[in-house]
């Protein structure tokens, strides 16, 4: 029994000594589903001074083309230029990729756009990915623009086995004159638009609005260029401007920065000695460096200008209302006087019409009397109902009131008919004449 156990141990030792046991591969990591490949470091190519290149280091998928373009190899310090990276995939094998912005010491790169589409090559539609950045040289001298490593993911492969580093570029940035301020923009054109001032009122705030746009233009540059020129004129206070970035628009909007400037204004409440309420806004001259025809040195120092503008403002609201009242007062008084005169004229016309109507009614009552007694009674009632009654109707009172002679004669004849008596026929003829005489000679002015 012991001999058999010893033989088994000896056999096991012999098998372990001769079996090929696999060792872990430090370059590969495996799990149940996939394996990952660890690439070693890629040695980039030496920088070149070429605007367009397809060179690079690393491993590209079959048929894939990576092309880089730098629009300016000798830029001016702080001037912006465009860098593009185009990836073509004729075999349509790419599933995805990881692309980062270029970088370099003394350089600033900002993304502009990423587009994906197709381009026709040899009659075929080839997928294309296009990356664009705005790059700015922050200091003069030799600068190296390095492109980031690109890793590709292929259809059908779980892990990336391809990486590429495009060739770097060697730039030579021209220095700006040392006496120029650092914030001075370098741009082909600096646009300064005066959007004007709205209606102003004394003692109430207003705003002067400007729009400034150009390449490499920052809010600090706008603020510092305006600060030295915003000198308040007499009668108008200028506050520090508020600056906000807006959409520049236009064809080259990707490289241009646009700023909306609002300068608060506060007009004085008191007018000048000659009664004017106006002031002249200061002229503005914003300097900038305009590169040469090819964007290279020498650059020209030019200015974007706004001419002086005269602004006026209204008096304070309370003073405006008082002035309006003063202007309207003569018209109000004239209107009141007119209303008073119209009232008086209307009253007089009313009284005249009422008196005339009463006079006509009195005449009609007298003419409708059928006998001397009734005529005498109606006459006495009419005279007693006058605005200034005549009662009793004695001759002396009638004379004092200006009774005409015809009226007095007709009244005396009426008394004779009432108390003396005549023949019937002659009495009727006399009564008709007396009645007509009294009605016709009855004074109309007694009824006023």
C-alpha positions as CSV (number, residue, x, y, z in Angstrom):
1,X,0.0,0.0,0.0
2,X,2.8,2.3,1.0
3,X,4.7,1.4,-2.2
4,X,1.7,2.4,-4.4
5,X,1.3,5.8,-2.8
6,X,5.0,6.6,-3.3
7,X,4.6,5.7,-7.0
8,X,1.7,8.1,-7.4
9,X,3.6,11.0,-5.9
10,X,6.5,10.3,-8.2
11,X,4.3,10.3,-11.2
12,X,2.6,13.6,-10.3
13,X,6.0,15.3,-9.8
14,X,7.1,14.2,-13.2
15,X,4.0,15.5,-14.9
16,X,4.2,18.9,-13.3
17,X,7.8,19.3,-14.3
18,X,7.1,18.7,-18.0
19,X,3.6,20.4,-18.5
20,X,3.4,23.8,-20.5
21,X,1.6,26.1,-18.0
22,X,0.7,29.4,-19.8
23,X,1.9,32.6,-18.1
24,X,-0.1,35.9,-17.9
25,X,0.5,38.3,-20.8
26,X,1.3,41.7,-19.4
27,X,0.2,43.4,-22.7
28,X,-3.3,41.8,-22.7
29,X,-6.1,41.7,-20.2
30,X,-8.9,39.1,-20.6
31,X,-12.3,38.7,-19.1
32,X,-15.3,36.6,-20.1
33,X,-16.4,38.8,-23.0
34,X,-13.5,40.6,-24.6
35,X,-9.8,41.4,-24.4
36,X,-8.2,44.8,-24.3
37,X,-4.9,45.6,-26.0
38,X,-2.5,48.0,-24.3
39,X,-0.5,50.0,-26.8
40,X,2.9,51.2,-26.0
41,X,3.8,54.9,-26.3
42,X,3.8,56.5,-29.7
43,X,6.8,58.5,-30.7
44,X,5.4,61.7,-32.5
45,X,7.1,62.9,-35.6
46,X,9.2,66.0,-35.6
47,X,7.3,69.3,-36.1
48,X,7.1,70.6,-39.7
49,X,6.4,74.0,-41.2
50,X,3.7,72.9,-43.6
51,X,0.2,74.2,-43.8
52,X,-1.4,70.9,-45.0
53,X,-0.2,67.5,-44.1
54,X,-1.3,63.8,-43.8
55,X,1.7,62.7,-42.0
56,X,1.7,61.3,-38.5
57,X,2.8,58.5,-36.1
58,X,1.0,55.4,-35.0
59,X,-1.3,53.0,-36.6
60,X,-4.3,53.9,-38.8
61,X,-7.2,51.6,-39.8
62,X,-7.0,50.5,-43.4
63,X,-8.1,53.2,-45.8
64,X,-8.5,55.9,-43.2
65,X,-7.0,59.3,-44.0
66,X,-6.2,62.0,-41.4
67,X,-5.4,65.4,-42.8
68,X,-4.5,68.5,-40.8
69,X,-4.3,72.1,-42.0
70,X,-3.0,75.2,-40.3
71,X,-4.0,78.4,-42.1
72,X,-1.1,80.5,-40.7
73,X,2.4,79.4,-39.9
74,X,3.8,82.9,-39.1
75,X,0.9,84.5,-37.2
76,X,1.0,87.8,-35.3
77,X,0.9,87.6,-31.6
78,X,-2.7,87.5,-30.3
79,X,-4.1,87.1,-33.8
80,X,-6.5,84.2,-34.3
81,X,-6.2,81.7,-37.1
82,X,-8.0,78.5,-38.0
83,X,-6.7,74.9,-37.6
84,X,-8.7,72.0,-39.1
85,X,-8.5,68.3,-38.9
86,X,-10.3,66.1,-41.4
87,X,-10.8,62.3,-41.1
88,X,-11.9,60.4,-44.2
89,X,-13.2,56.8,-44.0
90,X,-13.5,55.3,-47.5
91,X,-14.0,51.8,-46.2
92,X,-16.7,52.8,-43.8
93,X,-15.0,50.8,-41.0
94,X,-15.0,53.5,-38.3
95,X,-17.5,53.1,-35.5
96,X,-16.3,56.1,-33.5
97,X,-13.2,58.0,-32.5
98,X,-11.9,60.3,-29.7
99,X,-10.6,63.6,-30.9
100,X,-9.2,66.4,-28.6
101,X,-8.2,70.0,-29.4
102,X,-4.6,70.8,-30.3
103,X,-2.4,72.4,-27.7
104,X,1.0,73.9,-27.2
105,X,2.9,76.2,-24.9
106,X,2.1,79.8,-25.6
107,X,-1.0,78.8,-27.7
108,X,-4.7,79.0,-26.9
109,X,-7.1,76.8,-28.9
110,X,-10.9,77.1,-28.8
111,X,-13.3,74.8,-30.6
112,X,-15.3,76.3,-33.5
113,X,-17.3,73.5,-35.0
114,X,-17.5,69.8,-35.6
115,X,-19.3,68.6,-38.8
116,X,-20.0,65.1,-40.0
117,X,-21.1,64.2,-43.6
118,X,-19.9,62.8,-46.8
119,X,-17.6,64.0,-49.6
120,X,-17.3,62.7,-53.2
121,X,-13.9,61.0,-54.0
122,X,-13.5,59.2,-57.3
123,X,-17.2,59.0,-57.8
124,X,-17.9,57.6,-54.3
125,X,-19.4,59.1,-51.2
126,X,-16.9,58.9,-48.5
127,X,-17.8,59.7,-44.8
128,X,-16.0,62.7,-43.5
129,X,-15.5,64.2,-40.0
130,X,-14.3,67.8,-39.9
131,X,-13.0,69.5,-36.8
132,X,-12.2,73.2,-36.6
133,X,-10.4,75.2,-33.9
134,X,-9.5,78.9,-33.4
135,X,-5.9,79.2,-32.3
136,X,-4.2,82.2,-30.9
137,X,-0.5,82.8,-30.3
138,X,-0.1,84.3,-26.8
139,X,3.6,85.1,-27.0
140,X,6.1,85.7,-29.9
141,X,8.8,83.4,-31.1
142,X,8.9,79.8,-32.1
143,X,5.8,77.8,-31.0
144,X,4.9,74.2,-31.5
145,X,1.3,73.3,-32.2
146,X,0.8,69.6,-31.2
147,X,-2.2,67.5,-32.2
148,X,-3.7,65.2,-29.7
149,X,-3.7,61.4,-30.0
150,X,-6.7,60.0,-31.9
151,X,-8.0,56.6,-31.0
152,X,-10.3,54.8,-33.5
153,X,-13.1,52.3,-32.8
154,X,-13.9,49.9,-35.6
155,X,-17.0,48.0,-36.5
156,X,-16.8,44.5,-35.2
157,X,-14.0,45.1,-32.7
158,X,-14.8,45.6,-29.0
159,X,-11.6,47.4,-28.3
160,X,-9.5,49.9,-30.1
161,X,-6.3,48.6,-31.8
162,X,-5.6,51.8,-33.7
163,X,-4.1,55.2,-32.6
164,X,-2.7,58.1,-34.5
165,X,-0.9,61.4,-33.7
166,X,-0.8,63.9,-36.6
167,X,2.5,65.6,-37.2
168,X,2.9,68.8,-35.2
169,X,3.5,72.3,-36.7
170,X,6.3,74.7,-36.1
171,X,5.0,78.3,-35.9
172,X,6.9,81.5,-35.8
173,X,4.8,84.2,-34.1
174,X,5.7,87.8,-34.8
175,X,6.0,90.0,-31.7
176,X,3.9,93.1,-31.1
177,X,5.7,96.4,-30.3
178,X,6.4,96.5,-26.6
179,X,4.8,99.9,-26.1
180,X,1.4,98.7,-27.2
181,X,-1.0,97.5,-24.4
182,X,-1.5,93.8,-24.1
183,X,-5.3,94.1,-24.4
184,X,-5.1,95.7,-27.8
185,X,-7.0,93.5,-30.3
186,X,-5.4,92.2,-33.5
187,X,-8.1,91.9,-36.1
188,X,-8.6,92.7,-39.8
189,X,-11.4,95.1,-38.9
190,X,-12.9,96.4,-35.6
191,X,-16.6,97.5,-36.0
192,X,-17.9,100.2,-33.7
193,X,-21.6,101.0,-34.2
194,X,-23.3,103.9,-32.4
195,X,-26.8,102.7,-31.7
196,X,-27.8,106.1,-30.2
197,X,-29.5,107.3,-27.1
198,X,-33.2,107.0,-26.4
199,X,-35.5,109.8,-25.1
200,X,-34.0,111.5,-22.0
201,X,-35.7,113.3,-19.1
202,X,-33.9,115.4,-16.6
203,X,-33.2,113.5,-13.4
204,X,-34.1,110.2,-14.9
205,X,-31.5,107.6,-16.1
206,X,-31.0,106.8,-19.8
207,X,-28.5,104.8,-21.8
208,X,-26.0,105.2,-24.6
209,X,-25.7,102.0,-26.6
210,X,-22.7,100.8,-28.6
211,X,-22.0,97.6,-30.5
212,X,-18.3,96.5,-30.9
213,X,-17.1,93.5,-32.8
214,X,-13.8,92.1,-34.0
215,X,-11.4,89.2,-33.7
216,X,-9.7,88.5,-30.4
217,X,-11.8,91.2,-28.8
218,X,-12.4,90.6,-25.1
219,X,-14.6,92.3,-22.5
220,X,-11.5,93.6,-20.7
221,X,-10.2,95.2,-23.9
222,X,-13.6,96.9,-24.5
223,X,-13.8,98.2,-21.0
224,X,-10.2,99.5,-20.9
225,X,-10.4,101.2,-24.3
226,X,-13.6,103.0,-23.3
227,X,-12.6,103.9,-19.8
228,X,-10.1,106.5,-20.8
229,X,-12.5,108.2,-23.3
230,X,-15.8,108.3,-21.4
231,X,-15.4,111.9,-20.1
232,X,-18.7,113.3,-18.9
233,X,-19.7,116.6,-20.5
234,X,-21.3,119.4,-18.4
235,X,-24.8,118.7,-17.4
236,X,-24.6,114.9,-18.1
237,X,-23.2,112.2,-15.9
238,X,-21.7,109.0,-17.4
239,X,-21.6,105.8,-15.3
240,X,-19.3,102.8,-15.9
241,X,-20.5,100.8,-18.9
242,X,-22.1,97.4,-18.7
243,X,-20.7,94.9,-21.3
244,X,-22.3,91.6,-22.5
245,X,-21.4,89.3,-25.3
246,X,-23.9,88.9,-28.2
247,X,-24.1,86.8,-31.3
248,X,-21.8,88.5,-33.9
249,X,-23.5,87.0,-37.0
250,X,-21.9,87.3,-40.4
251,X,-19.7,85.0,-42.5
252,X,-16.6,85.0,-40.2
253,X,-18.7,84.9,-37.0
254,X,-16.7,81.9,-35.7
255,X,-13.6,84.0,-35.2
256,X,-15.3,87.3,-34.2
257,X,-16.5,88.4,-30.8
258,X,-19.3,90.9,-30.5
259,X,-20.1,93.0,-27.4
260,X,-23.1,95.1,-26.5
261,X,-22.1,98.1,-24.5
262,X,-24.7,100.1,-22.5
263,X,-23.4,103.4,-20.9
264,X,-25.8,104.7,-18.2
265,X,-26.6,108.5,-18.5
266,X,-28.1,110.8,-16.0
267,X,-29.1,114.3,-17.2
268,X,-29.0,117.2,-14.8
269,X,-32.3,118.5,-13.5
270,X,-31.3,122.2,-13.9
271,X,-31.1,123.9,-17.3
272,X,-28.2,126.1,-18.4
273,X,-28.2,129.8,-18.1
274,X,-29.8,130.2,-21.5
275,X,-32.4,127.6,-20.7
276,X,-30.9,124.8,-22.9
277,X,-31.0,121.1,-21.8
278,X,-28.4,119.5,-24.0
279,X,-24.8,118.0,-24.0
280,X,-22.3,116.6,-26.4
281,X,-21.3,112.9,-25.9
282,X,-17.6,112.4,-26.3
283,X,-16.0,111.2,-29.5
284,X,-14.6,107.6,-29.4
285,X,-11.4,106.3,-31.0
286,X,-10.8,102.6,-30.3
287,X,-7.3,101.4,-31.5
288,X,-6.6,98.0,-33.0
289,X,-3.9,96.3,-35.0
290,X,-4.8,95.4,-38.6
291,X,-2.5,92.6,-40.0
292,X,-1.1,92.9,-43.5
293,X,-2.6,91.5,-46.6
294,X,-1.5,87.9,-45.8
295,X,-2.2,88.2,-42.1
296,X,1.6,88.7,-41.4
297,X,3.7,91.5,-40.0
298,X,3.9,94.4,-40.3
299,X,0.5,95.3,-38.8
300,X,-1.0,98.8,-39.0
301,X,-2.4,100.6,-36.0
302,X,-5.8,102.0,-37.0
303,X,-8.8,103.3,-35.1
304,X,-12.6,102.7,-35.1
305,X,-14.3,106.0,-34.5
306,X,-17.6,107.5,-33.4
307,X,-18.1,111.2,-34.0
308,X,-19.4,113.5,-31.1
309,X,-23.1,113.4,-30.7
310,X,-25.4,116.1,-29.3
311,X,-28.2,114.8,-27.1
312,X,-31.1,116.8,-25.6
313,X,-33.4,116.0,-22.8
314,X,-36.7,117.2,-21.5
315,X,-37.4,119.0,-18.3
316,X,-38.4,117.0,-15.1
317,X,-41.9,115.5,-15.2
318,X,-43.3,117.9,-12.6
319,X,-41.8,120.9,-14.5
320,X,-43.2,119.6,-17.8
321,X,-46.7,119.3,-16.2
322,X,-46.4,122.8,-14.8
323,X,-45.3,124.1,-18.2
324,X,-48.2,122.3,-19.8
325,X,-50.6,123.9,-17.3
326,X,-49.1,127.3,-18.0
327,X,-49.5,126.8,-21.7
328,X,-53.0,125.6,-21.3
329,X,-54.1,128.2,-18.8
330,X,-54.9,130.9,-21.3
331,X,-57.0,128.5,-23.3
332,X,-58.8,127.3,-20.1
333,X,-59.5,130.9,-19.2
334,X,-60.7,131.7,-22.7
335,X,-62.9,128.7,-22.6
336,X,-64.4,129.7,-19.2
337,X,-65.0,133.2,-20.5
338,X,-66.5,131.8,-23.6
339,X,-68.8,129.5,-21.6
340,X,-69.8,132.4,-19.4
341,X,-70.6,134.6,-22.4
342,X,-72.5,131.7,-24.0
343,X,-74.4,131.2,-20.7
344,X,-75.3,134.9,-20.5
345,X,-76.3,135.0,-24.2
346,X,-78.3,131.8,-23.8
347,X,-80.0,133.2,-20.7
348,X,-80.8,136.4,-22.4
349,X,-82.1,134.6,-25.4
350,X,-84.2,132.3,-23.2
351,X,-85.6,135.2,-21.3
352,X,-86.4,137.1,-24.6
353,X,-88.1,134.0,-26.0
354,X,-90.1,133.4,-22.8
355,X,-91.1,137.1,-22.6
356,X,-92.1,137.1,-26.3
357,X,-94.1,133.9,-25.9
358,X,-95.9,135.4,-22.8
359,X,-96.6,138.6,-24.8
360,X,-98.0,136.6,-27.7
361,X,-100.1,134.5,-25.3
362,X,-101.4,137.7,-23.6
363,X,-102.4,139.2,-27.0
364,X,-104.2,136.0,-27.9
365,X,-106.1,136.0,-24.6
366,X,-107.1,139.6,-25.1
367,X,-108.2,139.0,-28.7
368,X,-110.3,136.0,-27.6
369,X,-112.4,138.1,-25.1
370,X,-116.1,138.2,-26.1
371,X,-117.2,141.3,-24.2
372,X,-116.0,144.5,-22.5
373,X,-116.2,143.0,-19.0
374,X,-114.3,139.9,-20.0
375,X,-111.7,142.0,-21.8
376,X,-111.3,144.3,-18.8
377,X,-110.9,141.3,-16.5
378,X,-108.4,139.6,-18.7
379,X,-106.4,142.8,-19.1
380,X,-106.2,143.2,-15.4
381,X,-105.1,139.6,-14.9
382,X,-102.5,140.0,-17.6
383,X,-101.1,143.3,-16.0
384,X,-101.1,141.6,-12.6
385,X,-99.1,138.6,-13.9
386,X,-96.3,140.7,-15.4
387,X,-92.7,140.3,-14.0
388,X,-93.3,143.7,-12.5
389,X,-97.0,143.7,-11.8
390,X,-99.2,146.7,-12.5
391,X,-102.0,146.4,-10.0
392,X,-104.4,148.2,-10.0
393,X,-104.0,149.4,-13.6
394,X,-104.3,153.1,-12.9
395,X,-103.4,155.6,-15.5
396,X,-100.6,157.2,-13.5
397,X,-98.9,153.8,-13.0
398,X,-99.3,153.0,-16.7
399,X,-97.8,156.3,-17.7
400,X,-94.9,155.7,-15.3
401,X,-94.3,152.3,-16.9
402,X,-94.2,153.8,-20.4
403,X,-97.6,152.8,-21.7
404,X,-98.0,154.1,-25.3
405,X,-100.8,156.6,-26.0
406,X,-102.7,154.1,-28.2
407,X,-102.9,151.7,-25.2
408,X,-104.1,154.4,-22.8
409,X,-106.7,155.6,-25.4
410,X,-107.9,152.0,-25.9
411,X,-108.1,151.5,-22.1
412,X,-110.1,154.6,-21.6
413,X,-112.5,153.5,-24.4
414,X,-112.8,150.1,-22.7
415,X,-113.8,151.8,-19.4
416,X,-116.4,153.9,-21.2
417,X,-117.9,150.8,-22.8
418,X,-118.1,149.0,-19.5
419,X,-119.7,151.8,-17.4
420,X,-121.3,154.3,-19.8
421,X,-123.1,151.9,-22.2
422,X,-124.0,152.6,-25.9
423,X,-126.2,151.2,-28.5
424,X,-125.7,147.5,-29.1
425,X,-124.5,147.9,-32.7
426,X,-122.3,150.8,-32.0
427,X,-121.0,149.1,-28.9
428,X,-120.0,146.0,-30.8
429,X,-118.1,148.1,-33.4
430,X,-116.4,150.1,-30.6
431,X,-115.5,146.9,-28.7
432,X,-113.9,145.2,-31.6
433,X,-111.7,148.3,-32.2
434,X,-110.9,148.6,-28.5
435,X,-109.9,144.9,-28.2
436,X,-107.7,145.1,-31.3
437,X,-106.1,148.4,-30.1
438,X,-105.3,147.0,-26.6
439,X,-103.8,143.7,-28.0
440,X,-101.7,145.5,-30.6
441,X,-100.5,148.3,-28.3
442,X,-99.7,146.0,-25.4
443,X,-96.0,146.7,-24.7
444,X,-93.8,143.6,-25.2
445,X,-91.1,145.0,-22.9
446,X,-93.4,144.6,-19.9
447,X,-93.1,140.8,-20.2
448,X,-89.3,140.8,-19.8
